[in-house]
Amino acid sequence: MEQPKGDYSFWTRYKHFATTEILLYLIMIVGITLGIIIWG
């Protein structure tokens, strides 16, 4: 709370990494579903 600027930069970086992680999870989910459909 003493350094709001540091927290702001931290949150922006975390938000950027979170979006990339969400995209990776979506790609993994799509790949798993396609694999189930193919092997099913």
Secondary structure, DSSP 4 states (H G I P E B T S, - for coil): ---HHHHHHHHHHHHHHHHHHHHHHHHHHHHHHHHHHHH-
